[in-house]
């Protein structure tokens, strides 16, 4: 009954699922981060939300690619950093996943912010990058790769192989000097107690769209799970609901397409099905039409469903900390 009521509210708010959202006057939107200063949110021992999928976790000794490049320490604290790489009129994504000596970078921000990404990695004592996940051919995601590769040895790169005729993207990937592997839905790996599971794109059925064919990664560690959504929009979000209903249920979700209207116009069903506790919004403060439009309808939904959100372009780089006791979310002190 509650879901039915929520669906009715969603339809009234945005219009029908297959149509364009209805524009409303929004004068009473309250940003959670304005209600109270961003503070550490600590949640105690969690129910394990990892649902058994059709895959086998790889034991450390079976991983013949990366296991010799870091010290195996699965009980270490996991830190996931949503690096602030946005700027005026410039969105971007760069996410560092760090656990002990294991360093994984998901995207590297726009070219203009490549040095900022390098500086941040140095500030977190990153010595090399075992794995770089390049989610799509959007220069706001891959532009900083060459700068990062010039400063850090990269062991392996995951990407979809789709360049969308973007030769600069292919060149950036090829010049990392790393082992390059194409990945898609169903690809998994276990590194230092972290399970990485790719949920999008499909191996055989693609949208032919740089955003909806972006890599979506589910990260699980002990009793915690987080979903990285890159730039996916309505099409890929629908596929996640239809094909990965259990896997989209995570405590923390990275908002798709910087949280702006171009990526969240029909996100209500995803929020209902995924039931996240916290949403991380990355990018920049720019909400002009050319950069995707307003985030206010998305924030209204999150407020309605009791989801706390953080914005790295408001609060600075956001860190998710995971231990065996639970997890916390807070801005990184500058």
N, C-alpha and C positions, 0 to 999 in steps of 0.2 A: 504493500500500500504506500509506504514511504517513497519507494522508487517511482511509483505511478505519479504521486504528487509532485515529486522533483521533476519528472519528465514534463508534466503540465506546465510547471513554472518555467522550465527551460524553453518550451515552445513559445510561451507568451513573451519571454525575454528576447529570443533570437529569431523567432519565426520557424518554419519547418526545417527539418534537418537537411533536406536537399536544396534548400533555397539560400539566399543571402540573408544575413542577420538583419533584423530590423534595427534601425538607428533610433536610440532613445535619448532623451535628455537626462543626463546623469550629473546631478549636482550634490548627491549625498554619499558619494563613494568615499569610504574611509580606508586608507592604506594601513595595513597591520603594522608596518614599520613606522608609521606616524603615530599610531595609537600608543606605542611604547617603544623606547629605544631598543635597538637590536641587542639582545642578550643571549647568553648561552641557553639553549633549550636542551635540557638533559632528560632523556626518556629512559626509564629503567629497563630491566630485562625484557626483551621482546619475545612474543610468540614467533617461532620460526616461520616466516612467510614464504620460504622457498618451497615451491611445489615441484615434485619430481617430474621432470620432463623426459622426452625421448632422447636422452643423451647419457653418456658415461663420463663422470668426472675423471680427469687425467691425474694419476698419482705423480708426485714430483719426479720419481725416478723414471717415469715413462715419457716425460716431456723432453724430447731430444733436441729442442730448439733453443730454449731460453734458460733452462734451470741452472746452467753453469755460470751465468752472468751475474747472479746475486746470491747472497747468503739466505738460505731457506729459514724463515722465522715467522711461521704462521700465526703466532700469538702476539706479535707486535701490534701496536696501534696503527690503524689505517687512517690516513688523511686524504680527503678529496677536496681539492682547491678549485673553485670556479674563479679563475683569474680575471680581474677587471681589465679588459682590453678594448673596451668601447671608447668612443670619443664623439665630439660634435658631428652629427650626421653619419656616424660610422658604428655599425654594430660589429660584433665579432665574438668568437668563442675560442677559449683555450682552457683546458681542464687538466690539472696534474693529479694523478693518483699515486700516492706514495705510501709504501709499507716497508719499513726497514730499509734495506738496500735496493728494493725494487722500485723503479720509477717508470710510470706509464704516462704518456702525454696523449690526450685526446684533442686533436686539432691544435693549431698554433697561432690563432688570431690572424688579423689582417697584416699585410706587409708593413704597414705604417707602425705597427705595434710589436714587430718581431724582437726588437732590442728590449722592450719592456718584458716580454715573455722570458727572454734569456736572463735578464736581471732577476726576475722572480725565481726562476729555477735555481740560480746561483744562491739566492737568499735562503733556499730550502735545502742546500747542500746536495743538490743533484749532481752526480759525477758523470753519469751517462744515462741514456734512455733505452731501457730494455725493449720497450714496445711503443711505437707511435701509431695511433689509430686516426687515420684521416677520413672523416665521415662523408665528405662530398666535395664537389668541384666548385664550390662557392669560394671566391678569394677571401672572403671574410673569415673562412675557416682554415684555408691552406696557405694564405699569403705569407705567413711567418715561418713556414717550414724551412726554407733555405737558410734563413738566419739562424734558426735553431740547429740545423744540421752543420752549420759552419762552426758551432760552438760546442756541440756535444756529439759523441759517437752514438749512433742509433743502431740497435741490434736488429729490429724487425719492424716492418711497416705493414699494417692491415689497411686495405682499401677495397672498394667494390670493383675497380678496374674501369669504371665508367668515367670518361673524361668530358663527355658532351662537347667534343671537338675543341676542348680547351687545351691547347698544346703547352701553355704555361703550367697547368696543373700536372700534366704528365711529366714535364721536365723537373718540377719540384720533387715529385715522388722519386724519379729515377736518380736524382742527384743526392739523395740521402745516403747512398752507399750502403744501404741496409738490405737484408733479405726482404723481398716484397711478396706478400701473400694476398690473394683475393679472398674476401670473406663475404658471407651472406647468411640469411636466416638458417639457424641450425649449427653454425660454427661455434664451438666452445673451447675454452682453455682454462686450466687451473694454475694460477701462479701465486706462490707464497700464501696460500690459503684463500685467495680471492678467485671466485669463479666469474669469468667473463662469458656472457652468452649473447650472441648476435640474434636479434629478433626481426630486423629489417635491413636490406631489402630481400625480396624473394630471389632465389637463384635463377628462376626461369621466367617469372612474370614481373616485369618492371613497369613503372609508370612512364618512363621516358622523361622524367622530370628531375632536375638536380636536387630539389628539396625532398620530394616524396621518396626518392631512391637513396636517401641518406642512410648511413649506418646508425641503427638504434642499438644500444648496448645495455644489457642488464648486468649489474654488478652485485654480487652477493658475498658477504663475509660474516661468518658466524650467524648471528640471528638478525642480520641487517641486510636490506636490499635497497638499491637505488637504480633509477632508470635514466639514461642519458638519451635524449630524443633528437639532438641535432636540429635540423631545419625542417622536420616533417610537417606536413599540413594535413588537411582533412582526409585525403585519400589514404595515406599511410596510417593515420590514426584509426581509421575504420578497419584497416587490415589487422592492426594490433588487437582491436576489440574482438574481431571475428576469429583470429587464429591464435592469439596468445592471451586469452582472458585471465588465466592464472598468473602468467609472468608479468603482467602489467600492474599487479598489486604490489606496491612497494611503499616503504615508509617515506622516501624522498623521491621526487621526480624533478628533473630538469625541464623547465617549460620549453615546449617546442617553438622554434622560429622566434626566439627572443621574447616570447610572450605577447607579441603584438597581434593585431587583428588578423593579419594575413595567415597566421598559423593557428589561431585559436577561435575562429569564427564559429566552429561547431564542436568545441572541445567539451561541452557539458557532459555528454555521454561518457567520454573517456574519464572525466573526473568521478562520475558516479561509479563506474566500474572499477577504477583503479584505487579509489579511496586513499589517496596520499595524506600524510600528516603535514608535510612541509613541501613547498614548491620553491625551487631556486630559479630566478629569472636573470638571465645574463643579457649582455648586449650594450646598449647605450640608452640614455634618457630620450632620445629622439623618437617621436611617435608620429612623424609626418606621414602623409599618404604614401610618398615614394618609398619610405622605409617600413611600411607594413601597417600603419594606422594605430589607433588608440588601443591601450591595454585595459581600459576601464571596464568593458564588459567582462573580460576575463577575471579581473580582480573582484568584480561584483559576485561572480559565481564562486570564487574561492572563499569570499567572505560568507556567502550563503551556506557553503558546505563545511565551514570551520577549518579551512586550510590556512596555515600560517605561510607567509611568503617573504622571501628576501630578494633584494635586487642588488647585484654587484656594482652597478653604475650609481647607486645611491649609497650603499653601505661600504663599498670597496670589496676587495676579494673576499669571497665567502668560503669558509672551511667547514666541511662535515667531518667530524671525528668519530671513529668507530672503535670500540673496545669490546671485550667479552661481556661487559656489564650493560651496554646500551650504546646510544649515540648522542652527539650534541651538534648543534649548528650555530655558528657565530661568525661575525666578520673577523678578518685577520687584522691584528693590530699593526699599524704602519710603523 
